[in-house]
Structure formats: structure tokens, C-alpha cells
Amino acid sequence: MSGLDLTLAALADPVRRHAIELLRREPRPAGELASALGLRPPAMSRHLRILRQASLVEEERRDDDARVRVYRLRRERFDELRAWVEEVEAFWADQLDAFKEHAERTRGAPRARGKR
């Protein structure tokens, strides 16, 4: 699976997207994420594992308590996703421009009528 495929698969789940939204504001411990999302710790761990495997988040252990893992977003995958979306948008913009040009060119042309 490519990086983009992993990213899209990870972001397909609304819980993981909500976790990303929370992490956009600031890094957070796993327990705080679980609490904010109304999940039990094992369920949150599964979601975080998928986000880590997709390289969307990274974890770090706190110096004062090695049991606590703090999660933060990784920018690289989001940059790849943005670039892909921009390519798709450019494709559709080109297609719409070509259609507009065609419509303007043929606007005044007489239309062929079918025989009755």
C-alpha cells in the first residue's frame, strides 16, 4: 500500500478524523484523546496504532512519566495528501475550462435538428 493509500484508509474513519482534529490544536496524551472521544483506552490504542502506521501521528514518552504517551501530528503525510488533492483539483479545473471553451464556441452555432 502506498503512503497515500494508508493515509486515506486511516482518515476514512470518523473517530480517527476527530482525533486528528484534536491533535491539530495541540499534542495530547492517549488518555486525553480517549476521554475526549468517549472511547475506552484499548479502542483508542487501536485507532492510534492505525494513525501511527499511516505516519500521520507520532508518539513520544514524557520525561516525568514513561507510561504516558503524547501524540502529535506529522506533517509529511498531510503534505502528500494536499499535493494529491491539488493535482486532482487541477485536473478538474482543466476539464471545466475545456468544457466552458467548448460551450462558448458552440453557443452561437446552429443546432442540428432531428428529422421528424
C-alpha positions in Angstrom: 0.0 0.0 0.0 1.3 3.4 -0.9 1.6 6.3 1.7 -1.4 8.0 0.1 -3.4 4.8 0.4 -2.5 4.4 4.0 -3.4 8.0 4.7 -6.8 7.8 3.0 -7.6 4.4 4.7 -6.7 5.9 8.1 -8.7 9.0 7.6 -11.8 7.0 6.3 -12.8 6.5 10.0 -14.7 9.4 11.6 -13.1 8.7 15.0 -9.6 9.0 13.6 -10.5 12.2 11.8 -11.8 13.6 15.1 -8.6 12.6 16.8 -6.7 14.4 14.1 -8.8 17.5 14.7 -7.9 17.4 18.4 -4.2 16.9 17.6 -4.3 19.8 15.2 -4.8 22.1 18.2 -2.1 20.6 20.4 -0.3 17.3 21.2 -2.2 15.2 23.6 -1.8 12.1 25.7 -3.6 9.0 24.6 -5.8 9.0 27.7 -6.9 12.6 27.0 -7.8 11.7 23.4 -9.7 8.6 24.6 -11.7 10.7 27.1 -12.4 13.5 24.5 -13.7 10.9 22.0 -15.6 8.8 24.5 -13.5 5.7 23.9 -12.0 3.1 26.2 -8.2 3.1 26.2 -7.9 -0.2 24.2 -10.1 1.2 21.4 -8.1 4.5 21.4 -4.9 2.4 21.2 -6.2 0.6 18.1 -7.0 3.9 16.4 -3.7 5.5 17.3 -1.9 2.4 16.0 -3.5 2.9 12.6 -2.7 6.6 12.6 1.0 5.7 13.5 1.2 3.1 10.8 0.0 5.6 8.3 2.7 8.0 9.6 0.0 10.6 10.4 1.0 10.8 14.1 4.0 10.1 16.2 4.3 9.3 19.8 6.7 10.4 22.5 7.1 9.4 26.1 7.0 12.1 28.7 10.2 12.5 30.8 8.3 12.7 34.0 6.2 9.5 33.4 7.4 7.0 30.8 3.9 5.3 30.9 2.3 8.4 29.3 2.5 8.6 25.5 1.8 12.0 24.0 0.7 12.1 20.3 1.4 14.8 17.8 0.7 15.2 14.1 3.4 14.5 11.5 3.3 17.0 8.7 4.8 14.9 5.8 1.7 12.7 5.1 -0.6 15.7 5.1 1.7 17.5 2.7 1.5 14.4 0.4 -2.3 14.4 0.7 -2.5 18.1 -0.1 -0.3 17.7 -3.2 -2.6 14.9 -4.4 -5.7 16.9 -3.8 -4.2 19.8 -5.7 -3.4 17.5 -8.7 -7.0 16.3 -8.7 -8.3 19.9 -8.5 -6.1 21.0 -11.3 -7.3 18.1 -13.5 -11.0 19.1 -12.9 -10.2 22.8 -13.4 -8.7 21.9 -16.8 -11.7 19.8 -17.7 -14.1 22.5 -16.7 -12.1 25.1 -18.6 -12.2 22.9 -21.7 -16.0 22.4 -21.3 -16.5 26.2 -20.9 -14.5 26.9 -24.0 -16.4 24.3 -26.0 -19.8 25.7 -24.7 -18.8 29.2 -25.7 -17.5 28.2 -29.1 -20.7 26.3 -29.9 -23.2 28.7 -28.3 -23.9 30.6 -31.4 -23.7 27.6 -33.8 -27.0 26.4 -35.3 -28.1 23.2 -33.7 -28.8 20.2 -35.8 -32.4 19.2 -35.6 -33.5 15.6 -35.9 -35.9 14.6 -38.7 -39.5 14.1 -37.6 
